[in-house]
Amino acid sequence: MSPSSPATCDLCDAHKADDSGAFRVLPPVWRHFGARRAFHGPVSTVKCFEDNSLVKAAVESAGEGRVLVVDGGASLRRALLGGNLGAAAARNGWAGVVIDGCVRDVAELAACDVGICALAPMPLPTERRGEGQRDVAVRVQGVWVRPGDWLYADEDGIVVSAARL
């Protein structure tokens, strides 16, 4: 990822008339937990529910500047990412992680040089059962996100595009 991400407001200004579905804006429900407040990259996805087995496998693999988008079913009952996995994402070159669910170890995540957005903190961890799907189209807060889309995030919000902007 380059050090500077395009501003989401500028992207929205440029694409506000796009009704093709190629440019999408995620609802404003996200909180930033990582050290990077702005990040962007091509999307890789995980679909899981209260089981972070595939999240762990993803962030422990080479990120190559990608953004991991996790459809956690918006569960507020279990954390899908904590300090160890946040550190793994930073160490392995992920630009960011966006979780439709919760995180834990908030102080540790704040020190990780990676973008991390989620709904809320939750100290309870998941049970690892090896369940979920990787690199499938996911619906995050009602918005479709597909592997290979491009995601842009900053303090103003998160936008997704079918192509690099």
CORSUL-V187485 format. One record per pair of residues at least 24 apart in sequence whose ideal C-beta (glycine too) atoms are under 8 Angstrom apart, sorted by the first residue. I is the first residue (numbers start at 1). J is the second residue. D is the distance in whole Angstrom. If there is no record, write none. Layout:
i: [I	I]
j: [J	J]
d: [D	D]
This chain:
i: [1	1	1	1	1	4	5	5	5	5	5	5	6	6	6	7	7	7	8	8	8	8	8	8	8	9	11	11	11	11	12	14	15	15	15	21	22	22	22	23	23	23	23	24	24	24	24	24	24	25	25	25	25	25	26	26	26	26	26	26	26	26	27	27	27	28	29	29	30	30	30	30	30	30	30	31	31	31	31	32	32	32	32	33	33	33	33	33	33	33	33	33	34	34	34	34	34	34	34	34	34	34	34	34	35	35	35	35	35	36	36	36	36	36	36	37	37	37	38	38	38	38	39	39	39	39	39	39	39	39	40	40	40	40	40	40	40	41	41	41	41	41	41	41	42	42	42	42	42	42	42	43	43	43	43	43	43	43	43	43	43	43	44	44	44	44	44	45	45	45	45	45	45	45	45	45	45	45	46	46	46	46	46	46	47	47	47	47	47	47	48	48	48	48	48	48	49	49	49	49	50	50	50	50	50	50	51	51	51	51	51	51	51	52	52	52	52	52	52	52	52	53	53	53	53	53	54	54	54	55	55	55	55	55	56	56	56	57	58	59	59	59	59	59	59	59	60	60	60	61	62	62	63	63	63	63	63	64	65	65	65	66	66	67	67	67	67	67	67	67	67	68	68	68	68	69	69	69	69	69	70	70	70	70	70	70	71	71	71	71	71	72	72	72	72	73	73	74	74	74	74	75	75	76	76	76	76	76	77	77	77	78	78	78	78	78	78	79	79	79	79	79	79	79	79	80	80	81	81	81	82	82	82	83	83	83	83	86	86	86	87	89	89	90	96	96	98	98	98	98	100	100	115	117	117]
j: [39	40	41	65	95	38	38	39	40	152	153	154	40	152	165	38	154	156	152	153	154	156	157	158	159	156	152	159	161	165	159	165	159	161	165	162	161	162	163	159	160	161	162	143	144	145	159	160	161	143	157	158	159	160	98	140	141	143	157	158	159	160	141	142	143	157	119	141	98	117	118	119	153	157	158	117	118	119	120	115	116	117	155	86	103	106	109	110	116	117	118	121	86	90	96	97	109	110	112	113	114	115	116	117	110	111	112	113	114	95	96	113	114	115	116	115	154	155	115	153	154	155	67	95	96	114	115	152	153	154	67	95	96	150	151	152	153	65	66	67	95	96	150	151	66	67	148	149	150	151	164	67	68	69	145	146	147	148	149	150	151	160	68	69	134	135	147	69	70	71	134	135	136	137	138	145	146	147	70	71	132	133	134	138	71	132	133	134	136	138	72	73	80	131	132	133	73	75	131	132	75	77	78	80	126	127	126	127	128	129	130	131	132	78	79	80	81	85	125	126	128	128	129	130	131	132	132	133	134	80	81	85	97	99	85	88	128	134	134	85	86	88	89	92	94	97	85	88	92	92	92	93	89	92	93	94	95	93	93	94	95	94	95	94	95	96	97	98	115	151	153	94	96	97	98	98	138	140	145	151	97	98	99	100	101	138	100	138	139	140	145	99	100	101	102	100	101	100	101	119	141	101	102	101	102	119	120	122	102	122	124	102	122	124	125	126	127	103	104	121	122	123	124	125	126	118	126	109	116	118	108	109	125	107	108	109	112	112	114	116	112	114	116	114	151	153	140	151	153	158	140	141	153	153	158]
d: [6	6	5	5	4	7	4	6	4	6	7	6	7	6	6	8	6	7	6	7	5	5	5	7	5	5	6	5	8	6	7	8	8	8	8	8	6	4	7	7	8	5	8	5	7	8	7	5	8	8	6	7	5	8	8	6	6	5	7	4	7	7	5	7	7	6	6	6	7	4	7	7	8	7	6	7	6	7	7	7	7	6	7	8	5	6	4	7	4	7	6	8	7	8	7	8	6	7	5	8	5	5	3	8	6	6	6	5	7	8	7	6	6	4	8	7	6	6	7	7	4	7	7	5	4	7	3	8	6	8	7	6	8	7	6	4	7	5	5	5	4	7	7	7	5	7	6	7	6	8	8	6	8	5	6	7	6	6	4	7	5	7	5	7	8	6	6	5	7	7	7	6	6	7	5	7	7	5	5	7	6	7	6	8	4	6	4	8	6	5	6	8	7	7	3	8	5	6	8	7	5	6	4	8	5	7	5	6	6	5	7	5	6	8	8	4	7	7	8	5	7	5	7	5	7	6	4	7	5	5	6	7	8	8	6	8	7	8	7	5	8	5	4	6	6	7	8	5	7	7	6	6	7	5	4	3	7	6	6	8	5	6	6	7	5	4	7	6	7	4	8	6	7	5	7	5	6	6	5	7	7	7	4	6	7	8	5	4	7	6	8	6	5	3	8	7	7	5	6	7	7	5	7	8	6	7	6	6	8	7	7	7	7	5	7	5	8	5	4	7	5	7	6	6	7	8	6	8	7	7	7	8	7	8	3	6	8	4	7	6	6	5	8	4	7	6	7	7	7	6	5	6	6	6	7]
